């Protein structure tokens, strides 16, 4: 099996992938009365999505601290990043992230399709997660009635919507200070889902959504991600695992570079710290292509 082939076992709940050509349409962009980004044309759409996760080398935690879930039928995905600082206390923060995402996916599966409220899901998952540690989290759901992504985010996971050659939308992150994100957990100083930022953005056929943990966004600039998506889509068509793999591998390569200017090194400089190059971390990337609801494999 080549590196770019999707592994047979990957955390997801249904779905498959295909290679196909796509025609991208870019109608006039508008805002509704609430300021929500939307397009002039409106066609029912769906997400074709997949994920690539690359744990950093860590003998004590080989699975890494990241986790994710994808529910294809329900059109929902989530990513989480266990806070690695817990390792100093002998706690595997990845266990909290994995339990949180499993509980999130379980909650999604129990809801009627099209009725998923990401914050409600996060609330339920949080209340049922008993592992030690803490984690950031981002849950995104496509709602068919308005062709919009509905999201709840705590911390520095997130996503961007690529439209054509530019970023149409990028989600907000939450940090108390540099490299100290908001985080869910069971300890007294942890955050709760009430701290989550909720938002929605209308998408259209041809958009590409790239979501991930900070291992992605600390190492790649927006232009790097756009370039990777364009190159992989032009080469193999709609194949979300291939695009996610290419982005994750690029982030991994840059994370080990000690001299390149990266988003993390720039953030460190702005905060008064000195850091050169990338940031070695677990890297999780979800890629979702927005296609017509009638699009088939």
C-alpha positions in Angstrom: 0.0 0.0 0.0 1.4 3.4 -0.9 1.7 6.2 1.7 -1.2 8.1 0.2 -3.7 5.2 0.2 -6.2 5.5 3.0 -5.5 3.1 5.9 -8.0 0.3 6.2 -8.6 1.2 9.9 -9.2 4.9 10.6 -11.5 6.4 13.3 -14.7 7.1 11.4 -18.3 5.8 11.4 -19.3 5.4 7.8 -18.5 6.4 4.3 -16.0 5.9 1.5 -13.9 7.9 -0.9 -13.7 8.3 -4.6 -11.6 10.0 -7.3 -13.6 12.2 -9.5 -13.4 15.5 -11.4 -15.3 18.5 -10.1 -16.5 21.7 -11.6 -16.2 24.6 -9.1 -18.7 27.4 -9.2 -18.1 30.8 -7.5 -21.3 33.0 -7.6 -21.6 36.4 -6.0 -21.0 36.5 -2.3 -23.5 38.2 0.0 -24.3 38.7 3.7 -27.7 38.2 5.2 -29.3 40.4 7.8 -27.4 38.7 10.5 -24.0 39.2 8.8 -23.7 35.5 7.9 -21.5 34.9 4.9 -23.5 33.3 2.1 -23.7 32.9 -1.7 -26.1 34.2 -4.3 -26.8 30.8 -5.7 -28.3 28.1 -3.4 -28.1 24.4 -4.1 -28.4 21.6 -1.7 -24.9 20.3 -0.8 -23.2 17.6 1.2 -19.6 16.9 2.5 -17.3 14.2 1.1 -14.7 14.0 3.9 -11.8 12.1 5.4 -8.9 12.5 7.8 -5.2 11.9 8.2 -3.6 11.9 11.6 0.2 11.7 12.3 1.2 11.3 15.9 4.6 12.7 16.9 7.2 10.2 18.0 6.5 9.5 21.7 7.2 6.1 23.2 5.0 6.8 26.2 2.0 7.8 24.1 2.2 6.1 20.7 -1.3 7.1 19.7 -0.6 10.8 20.3 -2.8 13.3 22.0 -5.0 14.1 19.0 -8.3 12.5 18.2 -11.2 13.0 15.8 -14.4 11.5 14.5 -16.3 11.6 11.2 -20.0 10.8 10.8 -20.7 10.8 7.1 -24.4 10.1 7.2 -25.0 12.8 9.7 -22.5 15.2 8.0 -20.6 16.0 11.2 -17.0 15.9 12.1 -14.9 16.8 15.1 -11.2 17.2 16.1 -9.6 17.4 19.5 -6.1 17.9 20.9 -5.3 16.6 24.4 -3.1 19.1 26.2 0.4 17.5 26.4 1.4 19.3 29.6 -0.4 16.6 31.6 2.4 14.2 30.7 4.5 15.9 33.5 2.0 14.5 35.9 2.0 11.0 34.4 -1.4 11.5 32.6 -2.0 10.6 29.0 -4.0 13.6 27.8 -4.8 11.7 24.6 -7.2 9.5 26.6 -9.3 12.5 27.4 -9.4 13.7 23.8 -10.2 10.2 22.5 -13.0 9.7 25.1 -14.4 13.2 24.3 -14.5 12.5 20.6 -16.0 9.0 21.0 -18.8 10.4 23.3 -19.4 13.2 20.7 -19.8 10.7 17.8 -22.1 8.5 20.0 -24.2 11.5 20.7 -24.4 12.5 17.0 -25.5 9.0 16.1 -28.4 9.2 18.5 -29.8 12.4 17.0 -32.1 12.7 14.0 -30.2 13.5 10.8 -30.0 17.3 10.2 -30.7 18.2 13.8 -27.2 18.2 15.2 -26.3 21.2 17.3 -22.6 21.1 17.8 -22.7 22.9 21.2 -25.3 20.5 22.5 -23.2 17.6 21.3 -20.2 19.0 23.0 -22.1 19.5 26.2 -23.3 15.9 26.3 -19.9 14.5 25.4 -18.2 16.7 28.0 -20.6 15.5 30.8 -19.8 11.9 30.0 -16.0 12.2 29.6 -14.4 11.0 32.9 -10.7 10.5 31.8 -8.1 12.7 33.4 -6.4 15.4 31.5 -7.9 18.1 29.2 -8.4 18.8 25.5 -9.3 21.5 23.0 -12.2 20.6 20.7 -14.0 21.7 17.5 -17.2 20.1 16.2 -18.7 21.0 12.9 -22.0 20.0 11.4 -23.5 20.7 7.9 -27.2 21.7 8.2 -29.1 20.9 5.0 -31.8 23.5 5.6 -29.4 26.4 5.2 -26.3 24.9 3.5 -24.4 26.1 6.5 -21.6 24.8 8.7 -22.6 25.1 12.3 -19.6 25.0 14.7 -18.7 25.0 18.4 -15.0 25.5 19.2 -13.1 25.5 22.4 -9.4 26.3 22.2 -7.0 26.3 19.2 -8.4 23.6 16.9 -10.3 25.0 14.0 -11.1 25.0 10.3 -11.0 27.1 7.2 -13.2 27.3 4.1 -11.2 27.6 0.8 -13.1 29.1 -2.1 -11.1 29.3 -5.3 -7.6 30.6 -4.6 -8.4 32.2 -1.2 -9.7 31.7 2.3 -13.4 32.5 2.4 -13.7 31.9 6.2 -11.4 30.9 9.1 -12.7 30.0 12.5 -11.6 31.8 15.7 -9.3 30.4 18.2 -9.3 30.9 22.0 -6.0 31.4 24.0 -5.4 32.9 27.4 -1.9 33.6 26.3 0.6 32.3 23.8 0.5 28.5 23.5 -2.1 28.3 26.3 -5.5 27.5 24.7 -8.9 27.2 26.4 -9.4 23.5 27.2 -12.1 21.2 28.4 -11.4 18.9 31.4 -12.5 17.6 34.8 -10.1 19.7 37.0 -11.1 22.9 38.7 -9.3 25.3 36.4 -10.5 23.7 33.2 -13.1 25.3 30.9 -16.6 24.0 30.1 -18.5 24.0 26.8 -20.1 27.3 28.0 -16.8 28.9 26.9 -17.2 27.7 23.4 -17.4 30.0 20.4 -20.4 29.3 18.2 -20.6 30.4 14.6 -21.9 29.4 11.2 -20.9 30.0 7.6 -22.8 29.1 4.5 -20.9 27.0 2.0 -21.4 26.2 -1.6 -20.5 23.6 -4.2 -16.8 23.7 -4.9 -15.7 24.8 -1.4 -13.0 22.8 0.4 -13.0 22.7 4.2 -9.7 22.0 6.0 -9.9 21.4 9.7 -7.2 20.4 12.2 -5.5 20.6 15.4 -2.8 23.2 16.3 -0.1 20.8 14.9 -1.5 21.8 11.5 -2.1 25.5 12.0 1.2 26.1 14.0 3.2 24.8 11.1 1.5 25.8 7.8 0.4 29.2 6.6 -2.9 29.6 4.8 -1.1 29.8 1.4 0.6 26.4 2.1 -2.7 24.7 2.7 -4.4 26.3 -0.3 -1.5 25.2 -2.5 -1.6 21.6 -1.2 -5.4 21.4 -1.8 -5.2 22.7 -5.3 -2.3 20.5 -6.3 -3.8 17.3 -4.9 -7.3 18.0 -6.2 -5.9 18.8 -9.7 -3.9 15.6 -9.6 -6.4 13.1 -8.3 -9.8 14.9 -8.1 -12.1 14.6 -5.1 -10.1 12.3 -2.8 -10.3 13.8 0.7 -7.8 11.4 2.3 -5.2 12.2 -0.3 -5.5 15.9 0.3 -5.5 15.4 4.1 -2.4 13.2 3.8 -0.6 15.8 1.7 -1.3 18.6 4.1 -0.4 16.5 7.2 2.9 15.4 5.6 3.8 18.9 4.7 3.0 20.1 8.3 5.1 17.2 9.7 8.1 18.1 7.5 8.0 21.8 8.4 7.5 20.9 12.1 11.0 19.4 12.1 12.6 22.3 10.4 14.7 24.5 12.7 15.0 27.5 10.5 11.8 28.2 8.5 9.5 31.0 9.5 6.2 29.4 10.7 3.0 30.6 12.2 4.3 29.3 15.6 7.6 31.1 15.4 5.8 34.4 14.4 3.3 33.9 17.3 6.2 33.3 19.7 8.0 36.5 18.5 4.8 38.6 18.9 4.4 37.2 22.5 8.0 38.1 23.4 9.5 34.6 23.0 12.3 33.3 20.8 11.5 30.2 18.7 12.9 29.2 15.4 11.3 26.9 12.9 8.3 24.6 13.3 6.7 23.1 16.2 6.9 19.3 16.6 3.4 18.1 17.6 0.7 15.6 16.8 -1.0 16.6 13.5 -4.6 15.8 12.6 -6.2 17.1 9.3 -9.8 16.7 8.2 -10.6 17.6 4.5 -14.2 17.9 3.4 -15.2 18.7 -0.2 -18.5 20.5 -0.6 -20.4 18.8 -3.5 -23.9 18.8 -4.8 -26.2 16.6 -2.8 -26.9 14.6 -6.0 -23.1 13.9 -6.5 -22.4 10.2 -6.5 -19.4 7.9 -6.3 
